[in-house]
């Protein structure tokens, strides 16, 4: 029988209110749940505990955590609902830094849904708050999110200098994961501008920074990003890209990570269309249907464009 909920409930009543969030958070991390279903259960238990002892702030943070898991599992609407609930609580309690975090996550969900205008509004509000609070790293993180969004809006050239600047900030602060993310956005920007050869160095930087990450999802997203650059740049390094992406699709499906699975399938469809594979159009069409059914509007739109391109070639 899992003793964590009982232990956490006892501690929640004994330890000072200001320490509850960090101590219970550590308990959840130490429980060792790395699968999405397990992580969701633990965060739901923590949410129940915080609500039971009347801790609104930590409860809102757990709503955020559950929303992140739901988004990964493919329930974007459920994630949006929880994030909006968390945001309302955080606005009420006046924790502006935490408000910005919820806005940042809402921006990511809106982008995945294909509502780029809403995503920009959320990220811009988060950026404004973080600038007012003087949060240098978080400001760079919000600017990077907006740069990534610019690529999907068809303004990849605008994203390039922002991604470079963000990488510089993260490097100075020794934040390897964020620096790696900035390098990936930079690589994506260069590929979108038709500069795939120039995208290889930042992609290699990202690989150096992220390949030893303890987070399995991060490593798989890295594999997808590297495969995209290699497929776009061509040459011998493009050999085997489809096989590597197919392996990521299988692993993501096994994890129950719908978002990652769909993203890997999109990268695979891109590679198939680029190589002129006969089945590319059918695969893109199936991806479009699957993504739209799950509410991943951005991937569905990109898959539709790939289907059209495949039929025209």
C-alpha positions in Angstrom: 0.0 0.0 0.0 1.3 3.5 -0.9 2.1 5.4 2.3 2.9 8.7 0.6 -0.6 10.2 0.8 -0.9 9.4 4.5 2.6 10.7 5.4 2.1 13.8 3.4 -1.3 14.5 5.1 0.3 14.2 8.5 3.2 16.5 7.6 0.8 19.0 6.1 -0.8 19.5 9.5 2.4 19.5 11.5 4.9 21.6 9.5 4.7 25.4 9.0 2.4 26.6 6.2 5.2 28.3 4.4 7.2 25.0 4.1 4.5 22.7 3.1 4.8 23.3 -0.7 8.5 22.5 -0.9 8.5 19.5 1.5 5.5 17.8 -0.1 6.9 18.6 -3.6 10.1 16.8 -2.5 8.0 13.8 -1.3 6.3 13.6 -4.7 9.6 13.8 -6.6 11.2 11.2 -4.3 8.4 8.8 -4.9 10.0 8.0 -8.2 7.0 8.2 -10.5 8.3 8.9 -14.0 5.4 7.6 -16.0 2.6 10.1 -16.8 -0.2 8.1 -15.1 1.9 7.8 -11.9 2.8 11.5 -11.9 -0.8 12.4 -12.4 -1.9 10.3 -9.4 0.7 11.8 -7.1 -0.1 15.4 -8.1 -3.9 14.7 -7.6 -3.1 13.3 -4.2 -1.1 16.3 -3.3 -3.9 18.6 -4.6 -6.3 16.9 -2.3 -4.0 17.4 0.6 -3.5 21.1 0.0 -7.2 21.6 -0.4 -7.8 19.7 2.8 -5.6 22.0 4.8 -6.7 25.1 3.0 -3.5 26.0 1.2 -4.7 27.8 -1.9 -1.4 28.7 -3.4 0.1 25.2 -3.4 -3.2 23.8 -4.6 -3.0 26.1 -7.6 0.5 24.9 -8.3 -0.7 21.3 -8.2 -3.5 22.2 -10.6 -0.8 23.5 -12.9 1.2 20.2 -12.5 -1.8 18.1 -13.3 -2.6 20.2 -16.4 1.0 19.7 -17.7 0.4 15.9 -17.4 -3.0 16.1 -19.1 -1.5 18.0 -22.0 1.2 15.4 -22.5 -1.5 12.7 -22.3 -3.4 14.4 -25.1 -6.2 16.1 -23.1 -5.5 19.7 -24.1 -9.0 20.9 -23.2 -8.7 19.4 -19.7 -5.3 21.0 -19.3 -6.7 24.4 -20.4 -9.6 24.1 -17.9 -7.2 23.3 -14.9 -4.7 26.0 -15.9 -7.5 28.6 -16.0 -8.7 27.5 -12.6 -5.1 27.7 -11.3 -4.7 31.1 -12.8 -7.9 32.5 -11.2 -6.6 31.3 -7.8 -3.2 32.8 -8.3 -4.6 36.1 -9.3 -6.8 36.0 -6.2 -3.8 35.3 -3.9 -1.6 37.9 -5.6 1.3 35.6 -6.5 2.4 37.4 -9.7 5.3 35.1 -10.4 3.1 32.1 -10.2 0.5 33.9 -12.4 3.1 34.3 -15.1 3.9 30.6 -14.9 0.3 29.6 -15.5 0.1 32.1 -18.4 3.2 30.6 -19.9 1.7 27.1 -19.7 -1.6 28.3 -21.1 0.3 29.8 -24.0 1.8 26.4 -24.8 -1.6 24.7 -24.7 -3.2 27.3 -26.9 -0.3 26.9 -29.4 -0.8 23.2 -29.5 -4.5 23.7 -30.1 -3.7 25.9 -33.0 -4.9 29.2 -31.5 -1.7 31.1 -32.1 -3.4 34.5 -31.3 -4.4 33.3 -27.8 -0.9 31.8 -27.3 0.7 35.1 -28.1 -1.6 37.0 -25.7 -0.8 34.6 -22.8 3.0 34.7 -23.5 3.0 38.5 -23.8 1.2 38.9 -20.5 3.6 36.5 -18.8 6.5 38.4 -20.3 5.1 41.7 -19.0 4.8 40.4 -15.5 8.3 38.8 -15.5 9.8 42.0 -16.8 8.1 44.0 -14.0 9.4 41.5 -11.4 13.0 41.7 -12.8 13.1 37.9 -13.4 16.0 37.8 -15.9 15.9 34.1 -16.7 12.1 33.9 -16.8 12.0 36.9 -19.1 14.4 35.1 -21.5 12.1 32.0 -21.2 9.0 34.0 -22.2 10.9 35.7 -25.1 12.0 32.3 -26.3 8.4 31.0 -26.2 7.3 34.0 -28.3 10.2 33.4 -30.7 9.1 29.8 -31.1 5.6 31.0 -31.7 6.8 33.4 -34.4 8.2 30.5 -36.4 4.7 28.9 -36.5 3.3 32.3 -37.5 5.6 32.4 -40.5 8.1 34.9 -39.2 11.1 32.6 -38.6 13.6 35.4 -39.2 12.4 37.3 -36.2 12.9 34.3 -34.0 16.6 33.9 -34.8 18.1 36.8 -32.9 15.8 36.3 -29.9 16.8 32.6 -29.6 20.5 33.6 -29.8 20.0 36.2 -27.0 18.1 33.7 -24.8 20.8 31.1 -25.2 23.3 33.7 -24.1 21.3 34.5 -20.9 20.8 30.8 -20.1 24.5 30.0 -20.6 25.5 32.8 -18.3 23.2 31.4 -15.6 24.4 27.9 -16.2 20.9 26.6 -17.0 21.8 23.8 -19.4 18.3 22.6 -20.2 17.0 26.1 -21.1 20.1 26.8 -23.1 19.5 23.6 -25.0 15.9 24.6 -25.6 17.1 27.9 -27.0 19.5 26.2 -29.3 16.7 24.0 -30.6 14.5 27.0 -31.3 17.4 28.6 -33.1 17.9 25.5 -35.2 14.2 25.4 -36.0 14.2 29.0 -37.1 17.2 28.4 -39.4 15.5 25.4 -41.0 12.3 27.4 -41.5 14.3 30.1 -43.3 15.9 27.5 -45.6 19.2 27.6 -43.8 19.3 23.9 -42.8 23.1 23.7 -43.1 23.5 26.6 -40.6 21.1 24.8 -38.3 23.5 21.9 -37.6 25.8 23.8 -35.1 23.0 24.9 -32.8 21.4 21.4 -33.1 24.8 19.9 -32.0 24.9 22.4 -29.1 21.5 21.3 -28.0 22.6 17.6 -28.3 25.6 18.3 -26.1 23.5 20.1 -23.5 20.4 17.8 -23.4 21.6 14.3 -24.3 22.5 13.5 -20.7 19.2 14.9 -19.3 17.5 12.8 -16.7 14.2 13.5 -18.3 13.2 10.9 -20.9 10.7 13.2 -22.6 13.4 15.9 -23.1 15.8 13.3 -24.7 13.0 12.1 -27.1 12.0 15.7 -28.1 15.8 16.3 -28.7 15.9 13.2 -31.0 13.0 14.5 -33.0 14.5 18.0 -33.4 17.9 16.6 -34.4 16.2 14.3 -37.0 14.4 17.3 -38.4 17.6 19.2 -38.9 19.4 16.2 -40.5 16.5 15.5 -42.8 16.3 19.1 -43.9 20.1 19.5 -44.4 20.4 16.2 -46.4 23.6 14.3 -47.1 24.8 11.1 -45.4 23.5 12.3 -42.0 20.0 12.1 -43.3 20.2 8.3 -43.7 18.2 6.5 -41.2 16.2 9.5 -40.0 12.8 7.8 -40.7 13.8 4.8 -38.8 14.9 6.9 -35.8 11.7 8.9 -35.8 9.6 5.7 -36.1 11.4 4.4 -33.0 10.5 7.7 -31.1 6.9 7.3 -32.2 6.8 3.8 -30.7 8.5 4.8 -27.5 6.3 7.9 -27.0 3.2 5.7 -27.6 4.4 3.3 -25.0 4.8 6.2 -22.5 1.3 7.4 -23.2 2.8 10.8 -24.3 0.3 11.8 -27.0 1.9 15.2 -27.7 5.3 13.7 -28.3 4.0 10.8 -30.4 2.1 13.2 -32.7 5.1 15.6 -33.0 7.4 12.6 -33.9 4.8 11.5 -36.4 4.8 15.0 -37.9 8.6 15.0 -38.2 8.4 11.5 -39.8 5.7 12.7 -42.3 7.9 15.8 -43.1 10.9 13.4 -43.8 8.7 11.2 -46.0 7.4 14.0 -48.1 10.9 15.5 -48.5 12.2 12.1 -49.7 9.2 11.6 -52.1 8.0 8.4 -50.4 4.8 7.2 -52.1 2.9 6.6 -48.9 3.7 10.1 -47.5 0.4 11.6 -48.5 -1.6 8.8 -46.8 0.5 9.0 -43.6 0.1 12.8 -43.5 -3.7 12.5 -44.0 -4.0 10.0 -41.2 -1.9 12.2 -38.9 -4.2 15.1 -39.7 -7.2 13.1 -38.7 -5.7 11.8 -35.5 -4.3 15.2 -34.4 -7.6 17.0 -35.1 -9.5 14.3 -33.2 -7.3 14.9 -30.2 -7.5 18.7 -30.4 -3.9 19.2 -31.6 -4.9 21.8 -34.1 -1.4 23.1 -34.9 -0.1 19.6 -35.8 -3.3 18.9 -37.8 -2.8 22.1 -39.8 0.8 21.2 -40.6 -0.1 17.7 -41.5 -2.8 19.0 -43.9 -0.2 21.2 -45.6 2.1 18.2 -45.9 -0.7 16.1 -47.4 -1.3 18.8 -50.0 2.4 19.0 -50.8 2.7 15.2 -51.2 -0.3 15.1 -53.6 1.2 17.9 -55.7 4.6 16.3 -56.1 
